Amino acid sequence: MINLIVACGQDRVIGKQGRLPWSIEEDWKYFMETTKGGSMIMGKVCYQEFEKHIEDREVIGLTRSTTFKYPHARTANSLQEGISIATRRPIWICGGEALYKEAFALADRLYITLINKPFEGDVFFPEWETIFTRVLSRKVERTSEFEMEFLIVGKPLCSNGYLEGLPR
């Protein structure tokens, strides 16, 4: 199974100058617990922010360079290669923006945390609402500073029970 996992503020903001524009303990714990045991695929900017948290995780960093190697992760030159070398399941697509967009067609589910607050940013999560339409789980959590909605969303089912767009 291939999943996307992301948190975004209002206006789909997911990053600012190579970092998350927030620090929310509840969201971080959710991310770490949810992705535990799987393979994580991420672009270079995401890897640089996540590197100190790799611990015992299988991380696959994507790069276009054929000579660059990530110091604490496996290296792949494309999303397809990253998926093919992943040894753990599920596979988690962790960003950035272009990688999410490319992975929409391959992903089974979207794990999205919607943070009900505006943030300044320069990286945005692509429009997902017409691709992932089947809400599988919804949980609202409030802290003193934030209201967050943790959603797990799947692709629509056809009338015969198969996922739309897949061969029958």
C-alpha positions as CSV (number, residue, x, y, z in Angstrom):
1,M,0.0,0.0,0.0
2,I,1.2,3.5,-0.9
3,N,0.1,6.4,1.3
4,L,0.7,10.1,1.3
5,I,1.1,11.8,4.6
6,V,1.1,15.6,5.0
7,A,0.0,18.4,7.4
8,C,-1.0,21.7,6.0
9,G,-2.3,25.0,7.2
10,Q,-5.0,27.1,5.6
11,D,-4.4,27.8,2.0
12,R,-2.6,24.4,1.7
13,V,0.7,25.7,3.1
14,I,3.2,22.9,3.9
15,G,6.6,24.7,4.0
16,K,8.5,27.9,4.3
17,Q,12.1,28.2,3.3
18,G,12.8,24.5,3.6
19,R,11.1,23.9,6.9
20,L,7.6,23.3,8.4
21,P,6.2,26.7,9.3
22,W,4.9,25.3,12.6
23,S,5.9,23.1,15.5
24,I,2.9,21.1,16.8
25,E,3.8,18.3,19.2
26,E,0.5,16.4,18.6
27,D,0.9,16.5,14.8
28,W,4.6,15.4,15.1
29,K,3.6,12.4,17.4
30,Y,0.9,11.4,14.9
31,F,3.3,11.5,12.0
32,M,6.0,9.5,13.8
33,E,3.6,6.9,15.1
34,T,1.7,6.5,11.8
35,T,4.8,6.1,9.6
36,K,6.5,3.8,12.1
37,G,7.6,0.5,10.5
38,G,7.0,1.5,6.9
39,S,9.3,2.9,4.2
40,M,9.4,6.7,3.9
41,I,10.1,8.3,0.5
42,M,10.9,12.0,0.5
43,G,12.6,14.7,-1.5
44,K,15.9,16.4,-0.6
45,V,14.4,19.3,1.3
46,C,12.2,17.0,3.4
47,Y,15.1,14.7,4.1
48,Q,17.2,17.5,5.3
49,E,14.6,18.5,7.9
50,F,13.9,14.9,8.9
51,E,17.4,13.5,8.9
52,K,17.9,13.8,12.7
53,H,14.8,11.8,13.3
54,I,15.5,8.8,11.1
55,E,16.3,6.4,14.0
56,D,15.4,2.9,12.9
57,R,13.2,3.9,9.9
58,E,13.8,3.0,6.3
59,V,14.1,6.3,4.5
60,I,14.5,6.6,0.7
61,G,15.7,10.0,-0.4
62,L,15.0,11.1,-4.0
63,T,17.5,13.0,-6.1
64,R,18.0,13.7,-9.8
65,S,21.8,13.5,-9.3
66,T,23.3,10.1,-10.3
67,T,26.3,10.7,-8.0
68,F,24.7,12.1,-4.8
69,K,24.1,9.7,-2.0
70,Y,22.1,10.4,1.2
71,P,24.2,9.7,4.3
72,H,21.5,8.0,6.4
73,A,19.1,6.8,3.8
74,R,18.8,4.8,0.6
75,T,19.0,6.9,-2.5
76,A,16.8,6.7,-5.6
77,N,16.6,8.8,-8.7
78,S,12.8,8.5,-9.3
79,L,9.6,7.8,-7.4
80,Q,9.3,4.5,-9.2
81,E,12.8,3.5,-8.3
82,G,12.1,4.5,-4.7
83,I,9.0,2.3,-4.6
84,S,10.9,-0.6,-6.1
85,I,13.7,-0.5,-3.6
86,A,11.4,-0.1,-0.5
87,T,11.6,-3.2,1.7
88,R,8.9,-2.3,4.2
89,R,5.2,-1.8,3.8
90,P,3.3,0.4,3.8
91,I,5.2,3.0,1.8
92,W,4.8,6.6,3.0
93,I,5.2,9.5,0.6
94,C,6.4,12.4,2.8
95,G,6.9,15.3,0.4
96,G,7.6,17.8,-1.0
97,E,5.1,19.4,-3.3
98,A,6.2,17.9,-6.7
99,L,6.6,14.5,-5.2
100,Y,3.1,14.6,-3.7
101,K,1.7,15.6,-7.1
102,E,3.5,12.8,-8.9
103,A,2.4,10.2,-6.3
104,F,-1.3,11.1,-6.4
105,A,-1.9,8.5,-9.2
106,L,-0.1,5.7,-7.3
107,A,-1.3,6.4,-3.8
108,D,-4.1,4.4,-2.1
109,R,-4.7,6.8,0.8
110,L,-4.0,10.3,1.9
111,Y,-3.3,10.9,5.6
112,I,-3.8,14.7,5.9
113,T,-3.7,16.9,9.0
114,L,-5.6,20.1,8.3
115,I,-4.4,22.9,10.7
116,N,-7.1,25.5,11.1
117,K,-4.7,28.5,11.0
118,P,-3.0,30.5,8.3
119,F,0.8,30.3,7.9
120,E,3.2,32.1,5.6
121,G,4.8,29.7,3.2
122,D,6.3,29.1,-0.2
123,V,5.4,25.4,-0.6
124,F,1.8,24.2,-1.0
125,F,0.0,20.8,-1.0
126,P,-1.7,20.2,-4.4
127,E,-5.4,20.1,-4.7
128,W,-6.5,16.6,-3.6
129,E,-10.3,16.9,-3.0
130,T,-11.3,15.4,-6.4
131,I,-8.9,12.5,-6.2
132,F,-9.2,11.4,-2.6
133,T,-12.9,11.7,-1.9
134,R,-13.8,8.8,0.4
135,V,-13.3,9.8,4.1
136,L,-12.2,6.7,6.0
137,S,-11.4,8.4,9.3
138,R,-11.8,11.8,10.8
139,K,-10.6,13.0,14.2
140,V,-10.6,16.6,15.5
141,E,-8.1,17.7,18.1
142,R,-7.8,21.0,19.8
143,T,-4.8,22.4,21.6
144,S,-4.5,25.8,23.3
145,E,-3.2,27.2,20.0
146,F,-4.5,25.0,17.2
147,E,-7.5,23.1,15.9
148,M,-6.5,20.2,13.7
149,E,-8.5,17.7,11.7
150,F,-6.7,14.4,11.1
151,L,-8.2,12.8,8.0
152,I,-7.6,9.5,6.3
153,V,-9.0,9.7,2.8
154,G,-9.2,7.1,0.1
155,K,-10.0,7.1,-3.6
156,P,-13.6,6.6,-4.7
157,L,-14.9,3.1,-5.2
158,C,-16.7,2.2,-8.5
159,S,-20.1,0.6,-8.2
160,N,-18.5,-2.8,-8.4
161,G,-16.4,-2.2,-5.3
162,Y,-13.0,-1.7,-7.1
163,L,-11.0,1.4,-6.8
164,E,-11.7,3.8,-9.6
165,G,-9.0,3.8,-12.3
166,L,-7.6,0.4,-11.5
167,P,-8.0,-2.5,-13.9
168,R,-10.8,-4.9,-13.0
